[in-house]
Amino acid sequence: MADELRLRISGCGHNVDITVSADATLGELKKLIEAATALPPPFQRLVARGCKLEDDGAGVAAAGVADRTKLMLMHSAEYAADAQAFEALSAVSKEIAELEKRADLSAAAREELVTQVCCKLDAVEVNGSSTLRELRRAQLKRAQAISASGSGKL
């Protein structure tokens, strides 16, 4: 098995440590970053030692990333175009997370809150962005799961 690389990812308000296989691709690294930061790969731009890491199919080690490398996380150009809608989806995602914790709600109250959240999600204009469309779809599924669970918890 290939060695693992410990990386520090900083930027966009995040400071996270990630361990990745040395034979992983930059695309796989971006998925790990998404899991830690909630920033989807299309909205990520990585820089290491002054070099942009743009080819998601390239291997992490082949891109010159070594153990204990510090990577700068920046927003991509796609993020700049979708920032307002992404931030709106993020805010609704936080509301859903709070709703998921609420076990004290009656079924009617839970249904009403889920309906309100779904209306907020429907109001977010994705402007043809497949990334935003997928994010919105995932949040709708989370909200609907709360309604279906009956207890407010997943």
Backbone as a ProteinNet text record, in pm:
[ID]
protein_1_A
[PRIMARY]
MADELRLRISGCGHNVDITVSADATLGELKKLIEAATALPPPFQRLVARGCKLEDDGAGVAAAGVADRTKLMLMHSAEYAADAQAFEALSAVSKEIAELEKRADLSAAAREELVTQVCCKLDAVEVNGSSTLRELRRAQLKRAQAISASGSGKL
[TERTIARY]
84	0	87.9	42.5	119.8	122	222.8	233.8	123.4	97.8	-1	69.2	6	57.9	-31.9	29.3	-45.5	-32.2	-146.7	-147.6	-223.4	-181.9	-252.5	-319.1	-450.7	-527.1	-573	-535.3	-571	-626.1	-725.2	-782.5	-932.8	-996.1	-1142.7	-1206.7	-1137.4	-1190.6	-1172.4	-1090.5	-1070.1	-922.8	-897.1	-765.2	-787.7	-761.5	-786.8	-663.7	-647.9	-543.5	-610.8	-554.4	-611.1	-500.6	-535.1	-443.7	-495.6	-407.7	-446.3	-339.6	-380.9	-287.6	-197.4	-72.4	22.5	-14.9	-91.2	-131.3	-270.9	-329	-459.7	-445.8	-556.4	-557.5	-595.5	-571.3	-612.6	-764.5	-836.1	-981.6	-1025.3	-956.3	-987.9	-954.5	-845.5	-809.3	-917.7	-967.9	-1072.9	-1200.3	-1231	-1347	-1325.6	-1203	-1172.7	-1184.7	-1141.2	-1152.6	-1300	-1380.7	-1524.7	-1584.7	-1545.5	-1597.8	-1561.5	-1445.4	-1399.6	-1449.7	-1481	-1513.8	-1651.8	-1715.5	-1844.4	-1831.9	-1710.8	-1689.6	-1672.5	-1768.2	-1762.3	-1637.4	-1586.5	-1466.1	-1468.7	-1581.2	-1577.1	-1553.2	-1577.2	-1557.6	-1420.7	-1337.5	-1205	-1096.6	-998.3	-875	-761.8	-671.9	-561.5	-429.7	-348.4	-216.6	-117	-6.7	100.5	232.9	307.6	439.6	433.8	327.6	312.9	262.3	234.9	186.7	39.6	-38.9	-179.8	-189.5	-274.6	-299.2	-434.7	-434.2	-558.3	-607.4	-520.7	-560	-608.3	-740.7	-797.9	-761.5	-721.1	-682.7	-538.2	-460.3	-318.3	-305	-202.3	-175	-123.8	-155.2	-111.4	41.1	106.6	252.7	312.3	251.6	301	288.3	194.6	176.4	276	363.4	466.1	425.5	316.9	270.9	336.7	408.5	477.9	415.4	460.3	412.2	436.2	337.6	340.7	340.1	294.8	281.5	162.1	176	65.4	6.2	-123.9	-193.9	-282.8	-285.2	-371.5	-502.6	-612.7	-745.1	-804.2	-840.8	-899.4	-1029.2	-1112.6	-1233.6	-1199.3	-1266.3	-1246.1	-1328	-1306.2	-1384.5	-1531.4	-1558.4	-1697.6	-1765.9	-1691.7	-1748.3	-1786.7	-1701.8	-1729.5	-1862.8	-1892.5	-2018.2	-2138.2	-2116	-2225	-2225.5	-2143.9	-2124.2	-2253.4	-2334.8	-2456.7	-2550.1	-2571.2	-2658.2	-2596.1	-2463.7	-2397.6	-2412.7	-2395.8	-2410.7	-2554.8	-2652.3	-2792.6	-2819.3	-2764.5	-2779.5	-2711	-2596.2	-2524.8	-2606.3	-2670.5	-2753.1	-2871.7	-2934.6	-3047.3	-2997.5	-2878.8	-2820.5	-2803.7	-2764.1	-2751.3	-2887.3	-2990.7	-3125.7	-3169.6	-3137.2	-3172.7	-3099.6	-2972.6	-2895.1	-2959.1	-3005.6	-3073.1	-3204.6	-3276.8	-3403.7	-3382.9	-3273.1	-3242.4	-3222.4	-3179.5	-3154.2	-3281.1	-3388.6	-3510.3	-3597.2	-3592.3	-3675.7	-3803.3	-3811.6	-3923.4	-4042.6	-4035.3	-4141	-4253.5	-4374.9	-4487.1	-4474.6	-4547.3	-4542.8	-4587.9	-4690	-4740.9	-4637.9	-4573.7	-4471.5	-4352.4	-4312.8	-4200.9	-4234.7	-4355.7	-4398.3	-4396.4	-4443.3	-4445.7	-4304.3	-4213.4	-4075.4	-4005.8	-4032.1	-3974.4	-4027.8	-4155.6	-4214.7	-4149.4	-4128.5	-4063.5	-3921.8	-3848.2	-3711.4	-3712.2	-3804.5	-3812	-3846.6	-3932.5	-3964.7	-3841.3	-3760.8	-3636.9	-3542	-3532.7	-3446.1	-3496	-3626.2	-3682.7	-3658.1	-3645.3	-3625.7	-3482.2	-3389.6	-3250.1	-3235.9	-3194.9	-3178.2	-3039.1	-3036.2	-2908.6	-2848.3	-2922.1	-2870.5	-2797.6	-2849.8	-2791	-2667.3	-2626.4	-2507.5	-2538.5	-2469.5	-2491.3	-2445.6	-2342.6	-2294.6	-2401.6	-2459	-2563.7	-2689	-2721.8	-2838.6	-2822.4	-2703.4	-2677.5	-2680.1	-2625.1	-2628.4	-2772	-2851.6	-2991.1	-3066.6	-3044.2	-3110.7	-3073.9	-2947.9	-2905.1	-2972	-2984.9	-3049.5	-3198.8	-3262.6	-3404.5	-3424.1	-3334.1	-3342.8	-3325.9	-3232.8	-3213.6	-3340.6	-3400.2	-3521.9	-3637	-3652.7	-3759.1	-3738.2	-3614.1	-3585.3	-3629.1	-3620.6	-3666	-3815.6	-3886.6	-4031.2	-4069.1	-3995.8	-4026.7	-3988.1	-3887.8	-3837.9	-3937.3	-4015.4	-4113.7	-4059.8	-3926.9	-3871.2	-3782.6	-3754.9	-3666.5	-3520.6	-3490.8	-3351.5	-3336.6	-3218.6	-3191.4	-3123.9
-118.4	0	123.9	224.2	348.3	421.2	502.8	582.6	685.4	731.6	837	970.1	1073.5	1209.1	1287	1356.9	1445.1	1585.6	1646.9	1778.2	1877.3	2002.1	2111.6	2193.8	2210.9	2288.4	2416	2531.4	2660.2	2753.7	2829	2929.9	2921.9	3025.8	3033.9	3012.1	3053.4	3039.5	2902.2	2818.9	2682.4	2657.3	2577.5	2523.8	2379.1	2287.6	2146.6	2063.8	1955.2	1857.8	1738.7	1693.8	1582.7	1481.7	1355.1	1247.3	1183.4	1170.8	1116.6	1018.4	920.1	823.9	893.8	856.4	917.5	890.8	785.1	755.7	808.9	890.1	950.9	1059.5	1090.3	1199.6	1330.1	1440.5	1569.9	1576.1	1510.2	1503.4	1434	1326.1	1255	1341.6	1415.4	1507.9	1613.6	1665.1	1766.7	1711.8	1585.3	1522.3	1517.4	1487.3	1487.9	1629	1726.5	1865.6	1903.7	1858	1885.5	1826.7	1704.1	1640.8	1720.8	1784	1859.8	2003.6	2059.9	2202.8	2233.9	2137	2155.2	2240.9	2263.8	2338.1	2236.8	2231.9	2131.9	2147.3	2036.9	2042	2145.6	2165.2	2266.9	2408.7	2431	2563.7	2578.2	2473.4	2474.5	2503.7	2579.4	2599.1	2579.3	2488.7	2456.8	2511	2562.4	2613	2553.9	2501.6	2447.9	2502.2	2562.2	2616.6	2709	2788.7	2885.4	2829.1	2700.6	2637.6	2599.4	2631.2	2592.7	2443	2376.2	2233.3	2220.9	2218	2228.2	2097.7	2001.7	1877.7	1776.9	1764.5	1675.1	1529.1	1493	1355.2	1323.8	1428.1	1407.7	1350.2	1270.3	1216.2	1324.3	1311.1	1408.6	1415.8	1300.6	1298	1349.1	1312.4	1357.4	1509	1569.4	1714.8	1787.8	1711.5	1772.6	1792.3	1728.7	1740.6	1629.5	1668.8	1573	1575.1	1483.9	1479.3	1614.4	1657.6	1782.5	1908.7	1895.3	2012.2	2094.1	2224.7	2314.2	2359.9	2337.2	2376.8	2496.7	2590.7	2706.5	2674.4	2686.3	2664.8	2800.2	2813.2	2937.7	2904.4	3004.8	2985.4	2988.5	2904.1	2899	3007.8	3022.5	3117.8	3076.9	2947.2	2899.6	2944.2	2942.2	2988.8	3136.1	3215.9	3359.1	3381.8	3301.3	3315.3	3267	3171.3	3107.5	3139.8	3233.3	3259	3290.6	3377.7	3418.8	3299.5	3220	3103.4	2998.5	2979.8	2882.6	2922.9	3050.1	3097.2	3081	3104	3083.5	2936	2846.5	2703.5	2662.3	2721.2	2691	2733.1	2848.8	2897	2803.1	2758	2665.6	2531	2489.8	2365.3	2370.1	2485.3	2501.1	2491.1	2547	2535.4	2389	2315.3	2173.8	2097.7	2130	2063.6	2088.3	2209.5	2240.1	2163.7	2156	2083.8	1934.5	1880.9	1738.7	1705.7	1803.2	1782.5	1790.6	1844	1870.7	1746.2	1680.8	1564	1603	1727.8	1772.3	1822.3	1822.1	1877.8	1777.8	1829.8	1745.8	1719.8	1622.1	1589.1	1708.1	1778.5	1893.9	2006.5	2032.2	2137.9	2101.3	1975.1	1928.7	1943.4	1904	1916.8	2062.1	2152.5	2294.6	2348.6	2314.2	2361.3	2303.5	2177.1	2114.9	2183.2	2214.9	2285.7	2422.1	2494.2	2625.3	2614	2514.7	2494.3	2459	2372.9	2334.5	2455.1	2543.6	2665.6	2754.2	2763.4	2841.5	2781.1	2648.5	2582	2604.5	2597.5	2619.7	2762	2855.4	2995.9	3026.4	2934.8	2957.7	2931.2	3032.8	3022.5	2964.5	2851.8	2786.2	2830	2903.2	2958.3	2856.7	2736.3	2634.6	2565.6	2597.4	2536.9	2395.4	2297.6	2158.8	2138.8	2208.8	2198.3	2246.2	2362.4	2415.3	2328.4	2277	2190.6	2065.8	2005.8	1887.1	1920.6	2035.1	2076.9	2097.6	2164.3	2189	2057	1966.6	1836	1759.2	1763.1	1693.4	1752.3	1884.3	1947.7	1917	1910.6	1872.3	1730.8	1640	1503	1498.8	1579.2	1584.5	1633.5	1739.2	1794.7	1693.6	1628.2	1530.6	1410.3	1376.3	1265.1	1300	1426.4	1469	1447.2	1486.3	1470	1322.3	1240.7	1098	1022.9	1074.9	1001.7	1002.1	1109.2	1115.7	1156.1	1153.3	1188.1	1310.7	1360.2	1476.2	1437.4	1308.5	1262.7	1161.9	1159.9	1063.1	941.9
0	0	0	-68.9	-79.8	53.8	71.4	193	198.1	318.8	335.9	353.7	304.4	316.7	412.2	505	594.9	539.4	511.4	449.2	535.9	531.6	599.4	490.1	501.7	404.8	475.1	421.2	481.9	376.1	417.3	329	325.9	277.1	269.5	406.1	510.2	645.8	707.1	647.1	696.9	726.3	827.5	860.1	900	807.8	834.8	800.4	871.9	842.4	776.2	666.3	591.3	564.3	578.4	542.6	415	317.2	187.4	141.2	65.7	9.9	-91.3	-95.5	-188.6	-333.5	-358.1	-495.9	-529.5	-442.1	-468.7	-574.7	-639	-736.3	-666.8	-735.2	-681.3	-667.5	-757.1	-747.1	-619.1	-583.1	-458.7	-337.8	-345.5	-238.1	-221	-332	-324.4	-259.9	-282	-216.8	-64.7	-22	121.2	179.3	101.7	145.7	157.1	62.5	69.5	197.1	231.7	352.4	478.3	475.4	592.6	595.2	478	472.1	414.7	350.8	282.6	156.4	109.6	-14.6	-128	-221.8	-329.4	-416.6	-471.2	-554.2	-666.2	-738.1	-844.5	-792.3	-664.4	-605.4	-540.9	-548.7	-486.8	-589.7	-545.1	-622	-523.1	-554.1	-464.7	-519.8	-428.5	-464.1	-364.9	-415.9	-331.9	-382.7	-291.7	-326.4	-448.5	-454.5	-562.1	-693.2	-698.1	-820.8	-805.9	-908.1	-910.2	-937.7	-863.4	-883.1	-950.8	-1083.9	-1159.2	-1221.5	-1245.2	-1312.1	-1208.1	-1195.6	-1094.5	-1116.7	-1236.8	-1265.5	-1230.8	-1202.5	-1169.5	-1029.2	-1009.9	-877.9	-784.7	-658.4	-559.1	-556.2	-548.5	-543.8	-674.8	-787.1	-917.2	-933.3	-860.6	-866.4	-776.5	-711.5	-627.6	-483.2	-443.5	-304.9	-223.4	-120.8	-34.6	104.6	189.3	327.1	395	471.6	548.5	462.4	338.8	252.6	298.9	293.6	323.6	191	175	53.9	84.3	-7.2	6	-65.6	6.8	-50	-86.7	-212.2	-261.5	-334.5	-351.7	-430.3	-578.7	-654.1	-799	-867.9	-995.7	-1075	-1076.2	-1075.7	-1072.6	-943.4	-833.2	-706.8	-717.4	-778.6	-790.9	-860.3	-960.9	-1034	-952.6	-863.4	-788.9	-639.7	-596.3	-453.5	-379.6	-434.5	-365.1	-343.2	-446.3	-434	-342.6	-349.8	-261.8	-115.9	-85.8	52.3	99.9	11.2	47.7	78.3	-2.9	22.7	152.3	180.7	305.3	426.6	417.9	529.3	552.4	446.1	460.4	512.6	472.2	522.6	674.5	725.5	871.3	939.3	875.6	930.7	935.4	830	825.4	935.5	956	1062.4	1199.2	1222.6	1349.2	1359.8	1250.9	1249	1272.5	1221.4	1242.1	1389.2	1466.7	1609.8	1694.1	1638.2	1714.3	1726.1	1838.8	1863.5	1937.1	1981.7	2064	1983.4	1853.2	1769.3	1744.2	1738.6	1697.8	1548	1500.8	1358.1	1274	1319.6	1243.7	1240	1351.7	1356.7	1269	1274.6	1192.7	1044.3	1006.2	866.2	821.7	907.2	872.9	853.3	942.7	931.8	809	780.3	660.6	535.6	533.8	419.5	401.1	510.7	502.4	445.9	492.9	445	296.7	256.2	114.6	27.7	76.4	1	-13.6	92.2	84.2	-18.2	-19.8	-116.8	-259.2	-277.5	-411.1	-459.8	-367.2	-403.6	-446.9	-419.9	-458.5	-607.8	-680.8	-826.2	-856.8	-926.9	-956.2	-1089	-1169	-1295.2	-1382	-1388.2	-1475.4	-1419.7	-1297.6	-1237.8	-1189.3	-1245.5	-1202.8	-1058.8	-1016.8	-879.2	-782.2	-809.3	-722.1	-726	-843.1	-854.9	-767.6	-770.7	-688.1	-538.4	-502.2	-361.4	-314.8	-396.9	-360.6	-349.6	-443.3	-440.2	-312.3	-273.7	-152.2	-27.9	-25	90.1	94.4	-21.3	-25.8	27.8	-8.3	41.4	192.4	245.2	391.1	459.5	405	463.8	457.7	344.1	330	422	448.7	540.1	682.5	720.7	852.5	862.8	759.3	756.5	761.8	686.6	679.4	806.3	878.6	995.3	1109.7	1120.1	1227	1361.1	1377.7	1507.8	1501.8	1382	1369.6	1365.3	1381.2	1376.2	1266	1206.5	1099.9	1153.3
[MASK]
++++++++++++++++++++++++++++++++++++++++++++++++++++++++++++++++++++++++++++++++++++++++++++++++++++++++++++++++++++++++++++++++++++++++++++++++++++++++++

